[in-house]
Amino acid sequence: MASTTMGDVLQGGRVFTSIPDLFFIPEFVFGGLVWMLVASTEVVNENPMGWVMFVSIFCFVMTTLWFFIFLCGCNQSSSWPALDVGYHFVATVFYLGASVPLAFITVLEGQVLPPAGLGPDVFYELRRIYKLHIAAVVMSYLATLFYFIHTIFSAIRWKRS
């Protein structure tokens, strides 16, 4: 890996060669999948899907901006390693705070028995939503994991600077 004077904070295309910054890609992918999976289902007002949507959209947009800041090379002051750790820590806490209620709601959805008079179309729609929520839970925890790993490696980079 190339070394810089700012504690290995890279710019331009070299962002794709450093370990903490390489995690931008899975953060985009899994965060975007959470956003799409939750948005493709009907949201009931009593559940915390609004918080999950806020977190996934907020982190997706902020990670995009953060990535372009690193890509354009605007991250060359000495405060950027600390800001990188701070942002990814906040994103990790947000995603964990969204993943737990999402998993709880999904477990409750799986335990609810459909009413006896439901037609097959309604039953299949409920199962489809349940399966989408299961996928959203998995993607949400993966996004949390990648934000956490990025936080750890960014903290190591910050400590070295």
N, C-alpha and C positions, 0 to 999 in steps of 0.2 A: 504494500500500500504506500501511496505517496504521502509524505509528511509535509505539513505546512507550518507556518509560524503561529497560527491561531489554534493550536491544539487539534490538528487534523480536521478542521472544518473545511470541507471541500466545496468547490463550485463547479458549475457547468456540467459537462458530461461525466466528470470524475465522481459525481454524486453516486452514480450507479456502481462504483467500485468499492465504496466503504461499507463496512458492516452495519452501523446503525442506520445509515441513510438508505440502504438497500431494502429495509423493511417498509419504505413508503409504498412499494408496489402491493404487497399483501394487505396493507392497511386500506389501500384504495379498493382492492377487490372485495375483501370480506365486509368492509364497511358499506360499500355500495350494494352488496348482496343483501345485507340486513335491511337497508333502506327499501330496496325493491320488493323483498319478500313480505315485509310488514305492510308496505303500501298496497300490495296486491290483494289484501284481505279487507273484509269489512271491520271497521273499528267500532267497538261498543264503548260508550262514554264512560262506563264504570272501570274499565281496565286501564293499565298504564301504557297503552300503546302510543299515546301522544308523547310521553317522555322518551320512549324508544325511538320514535321518529325524530324528535328534536335532537337527540344525541347522535343518531346516525347521520342526519343531514348536517348538523353543526361540525362534527368531526370530519366528514367527507369534504366539506367546503374549506375548513381550516387546514386540513392536511394538503389539499390542493394548493392553497395559497402558500403554505409553508414549503411545499415541494418546489414551487416556482421561484420562491425567494432563494432557496438553495441552488436551484438550477441556473438562475440568472447571476448568481455570485454576489447578491446583496447581503450576504451573511458573514462579512469579513471583519466585523468589530469583535472585540474581546468578550462582549456580553452574549453573543449568540450561542455558545455551548450551554450556558445556564438557561437561556430562554428555551432552547431545544429540550432540555430535561424538564423544565417546568410545563411546557405545552404537552409533552407526551405523558407526563404524570397526570395532568388534568384529564387528558383524553382517556387514560387507563381507568381513572376513578369514575368518569362519566359512563364509560362502556360497562364497567362492572356494576355500576348503579342501575344500568338499564337491562343488563343481562339477567340479573337475579329475578326481578319482577316478571320479565318476559318468560323465563323458565317456569316460574310459579303459575302464571296464567295458563301456560301451555299444559302443565300437569293437571290443573283444574279442568281444562277443556277435555282432556283425555279421560277424566273420571266421570264426567257428566254423561248419563245415559240419555239418548234421544227419546223424546216422548213417543208413546206407542202409536199414535196416529200419523206419524210422519211418513210421507211418501218416499220412495227410493231416491228421487232427485234431491230432496232436501237433505237426506242422510248422506249422500255422496258429496254434496256441497260442504256440509259440516266436516266430513272427513278430509276433504281437500284443504280447507282452512286449517284444520289441525295439523296436517302434514306440512303446510307452508310455515306454520308457527314453529314446528320442530326444526325445520331447516333454518329458520331465522335464529332460533336459540343457538344452534351449532355455529352458525356464522358469527353471531354476536360474541360468543366465547372465544372463537378463533381471532376475531378482531381485537378483543381484550388482551389475548395472549401476545399478539404481535405488537400492540402498543406498549405492553409491559416490557417485552424484550427490547424494543426500541428505547424505552426509558432507561433500562439498565445499561445498555451499551452507550447511550448518550451521556449518562452519568460518569461512566468510565472515561469517556473522551473529555468531559468537562474536568474531571479530576486531574487528567494528564496535562491540561492546558494551564 
